[in-house]
Structures are given as C-alpha cells and as structure tokens.
Amino acid sequence: MLKHRGFPGRLPGTDFQFTIRRPNPKGVTAITRRERFRDRKPADRRADAGFMKALWEQFGDQPFERGNLDAGRLSWLFEREVIAAEDPFDPASYEALLVIDVNVAQVSFPDVFDRR
C-alpha cells in the first residue's frame, strides 16, 4: 500500500480521517458511491471540501493511486468529483488509479480551486 507522504491525515481540528495507517488485514475496503443529501451537517461538508482541497494540492489533474487514502472519505466524492482513471477499475484495490474530474469538482467545490 502506497503511503502518500505530505497528505494530511485528517481535517485539522476534527476527527474526520483522510488516510489510514496500515492495510486492513481482513481485506481492502471497497470504494462505493455515497449519496450526499442536502441536509448533511456543515461539518461533513467542510470535511468533503478539506479532502478535495488536499487531493487537488497533492495530485492536481493527474491520476493517482488510492494507496492509504481513506475509502469512506473517497466514497463521498467517488463517481462525481473523483473518478476511475483505469478500465477495468477495481474499487477494492490499494493500487487502483483515480483522477479528479476537474470540471465537476470546480462546480461542487468552487472555493477549493484557484483556476490553474
């Protein structure tokens, strides 16, 4: 499992996790699309924005390996702002390649992007 050095482990000042420390001995947790409803708590929305900002600063528009990124946090963005970068895609692999869909992400998180 690739560890993304320099990537924040969590949203500062909260318990919202962004990375995992070690592989799950019972198997890899699959990434699945989670619906974001309008009535989500503001803290959850800040965690999504903070995670997207960290992804953007670390990887930009380039494909990246899932590695030690938290499956739960990725699932809130998966198949919208973060999409598979390979076909076939294995959602239960630490080596799976993902990429930010910049056009969708700019609409969802306009404060995160500096319009590079």
N, C-alpha and C positions, 0 to 999 in steps of 0.2 A: 504494500500500500504506500503510495507516494504521499509524503507529508509536504504540504505547501508552506514552505518557510516564509515568514513575514505576514502570513494571513492571520487576521485576528481570530482568537479562539472563541470569542463571544462578543455580543454587543456591549460596549463599555457601560458599566454601572448597572447591568442587568444579569439575569441568569439565562438569557437567550443564547444557546450554544450555536456556534458556527462550524466548529471542527470536532472531530473525535480524536482520542489519544492513541487508540490501538484498534486493530481489526477485531470484529466481532467473532469470537471463537465458534459460535453457533451458526455462522453464515452471514453473508453480506445482506444488509437491509436494502431492499429494492427501492428505487426512486419511483414514486407514483404521483400523478397529478392530483393535487388537493384544491378543492374549490375555495376561493376567497370571497366570502359573502360581505355585503355592505356593512353589516353590523359588527364586524371584527373590532376588537379593542384597539384603541390608539397605540398601546404598547406593542401589539402584534404587528401593526402597520409600520411602526418605527423599526422593528426587527427586520421586516422584509426590506425596507429601504436601506438599512445599515448593511445587510447582507449583500444586496445588489451593488451598493457603493464599493464594498470590499472586493466583490467579484470584478467589477469594472476597473478598479485601480490595480488589481493584481494581473488580470488577463486581457483587458480591453476587448477587442472584437476577435481575438484569436481563440482557436479551440483549446480546451484544457481538459486534463484528466481529472476525474472525480476525486480520486485519492482519499484524503482524510476529511473531505467536506461532509458535513452532516446531512444524511439522507432526508431527515424530516424538514430541515430548513430548505434544502434544494427542492423538495416536493411542493412547497408553496409557490415556487416560480416555474416549475417544470412544465413544458409544453406551452408556455406563454413566453416569458422573458428569457428563459434558458431552455434550449432545445438540444436534441441529439445531434452530434456532429459526425456520426458514422451510421452506416446501414450495413448489416443489421446492428441494432443497438441493444445492449444487454443492461437493463436497469439494475441488475444485481451484481455488478462488477465494479471493483475499485479502479479498474483500468478503463472504464467507459469514458468516451470523449464527449464533451458537452461544449456548447458555444452560446454566447449571449446573442439573442435576436435584438440587435440594437434598435431597430425601428419600433418594435413593440415595447422594449424596455424604456425608451425615451418618453413614450406616451404614458406608461404606467408610473414611472419614477422621474418626472422632469427635473427635480431638484438634484438628482444624482449626476446627471450628465452635463459636462461642460461644453458640449457640441464640438468635440475634436474634429 
